[in-house]
Amino acid sequence: MGQEYGQTQQVQPIPRATNFDHALVTSAFTLPEHTIVRNYGLVRGIIVRSRSVIGSIGAGFQQLVGGNISLYTQLCERARTDAYELMIQHASQVGANAIIGVRYDATEITSGVTEVLCYGTAVSVVPR
């Protein structure tokens, strides 16, 4: 059945793509020692996350002390990692073995709700 109002659900991390060589993912537009043989176009991973009430309270206490707000840092890092893994899965689905020109973008949809986008160009490469 559906989730009851007020209940929280533990979000599971996106599983890491094991059949994709993460060394062939770069923000550059070339891969050293490789030749691009096919361009599959844009691939992306999108994740939308919100702060929990409890997390916001904990972060509020950290703000009082000052410095790094580790609860938000962890939330942001998890969202970026999940968006990255979704992008890898998308590239794998279209038949690519590499991604070039990788970028991140984030947009606040509403207060406390943020979209994180990871995108790049899916390609097939062969060693030179």
TAMO-V138004 format. One record per backbone hydrogen bond with DSSP energy under -0.5 kcal/mol. NH is the residue of the N-H (numbers start at 1). CO is the residue of the C=O. E is the energy in kcal/mol with one decimal. If there is no record, write none. Layout:
NH_CO_E, NH_CO_E
This chain:
7_4_-1.8, 12_10_-0.5, 18_16_-0.5, 22_20_-1.0, 24_21_-2.4, 25_22_-1.1, 26_99_-2.4, 34_31_-1.8, 35_126_-2.9, 37_35_-0.5, 37_124_-2.9, 38_124_-1.3, 40_38_-0.5, 40_122_-3.1, 41_122_-0.9, 43_120_-2.6, 45_118_-2.5, 47_116_-2.2, 49_114_-2.7, 51_112_-1.5, 56_52_-2.4, 57_53_-2.0, 58_54_-2.5, 59_55_-2.6, 60_56_-2.1, 61_57_-1.9, 62_58_-1.8, 63_59_-2.2, 64_60_-1.4, 65_61_-1.2, 66_62_-2.0, 70_68_-1.2, 72_69_-0.8, 73_69_-2.1, 74_70_-2.7, 75_71_-1.8, 76_72_-2.8, 77_73_-2.7, 78_74_-2.4, 79_75_-2.1, 80_76_-2.5, 81_77_-2.5, 82_78_-2.5, 83_79_-2.4, 84_80_-2.5, 85_81_-2.5, 86_82_-2.2, 87_83_-2.0, 88_84_-2.3, 89_85_-2.3, 90_86_-2.2, 91_87_-2.5, 92_88_-2.5, 93_89_-2.2, 94_90_-1.5, 95_91_-0.6, 95_92_-0.9, 96_91_-2.2, 97_123_-1.7, 98_123_-1.7, 99_24_-2.4, 100_121_-2.6, 101_28_-3.0, 102_26_-2.2, 103_119_-2.7, 105_117_-2.3, 107_115_-2.3, 109_107_-0.8, 109_113_-2.2, 110_113_-1.3, 113_110_-2.8, 114_49_-2.9, 115_107_-3.2, 116_47_-3.1, 117_105_-3.3, 118_45_-2.5, 119_103_-2.5, 120_43_-2.0, 121_100_-3.1, 122_41_-3.0, 122_120_-0.6, 123_98_-2.6, 124_38_-2.4, 126_35_-1.9, 128_33_-2.3
